[in-house]
Amino acid sequence: MGRPPRPRRVPEDIAQPGTMPVVSSALGIDRVVHERMRLAMIAALAVNESLGFPDLKELLGATDGNLIVHARRLEDAGYITCTKITEGRAARTIYRLTPAGRAALRRYLERMESLATALRTPRPGGADDPADAGSDETRSSRPLGQSG
């Protein structure tokens, strides 16, 4: 027989009011796009019609293996296309951003802008509240359920 489940606390007992929308926004970020190398790949492809493997590799400072793994992840998500063409005897790999990839980037940027705006908005009792100036007390040092 296991331990009984812990009673779930309401967000207001844990953090300042208005925390949940910020947390939800952060948790809703597209993890495929958010990884820095993939975000850089999508950004580079957003401003270029297409890029070849060596060009993308040089722009990002990536290794062959690293670029291939991240490109495959973006391709699996439908965010980029990978086309292999033969020019004479040389094979070339060309990457392009898909409409779904462009939409994912737009959603990502909107979510990040929303999150940044929410975090910049002063909140009563927050770190930017002049009423709290000079106070070393933080929310985490207060007993649960108590404020100010």
Sequence and secondary structure as in RCSB ss.txt:
>XXXX:A:sequence
MGRPPRPRRVPEDIAQPGTMPVVSSALGIDRVVHERMRLAMIAALAVNESLGFPDLKELLGATDGNLIVHARRLE
DAGYITCTKITEGRAARTIYRLTPAGRAALRRYLERMESLATALRTPRPGGADDPADAGSDETRSSRPLGQSG
>XXXX:A:secstr
          HHHHS TTHHHHHHHHHTS HHHHSHHHHHHHHHHHSSS EEHHHHHHHHT  HHHHHHHHHHHH
HTTSEEEEEEEETTEEEEEEEE HHHHHHHHHHHHHHHHHHHHHHS  TTSTT GGGTT    GGGS TT   
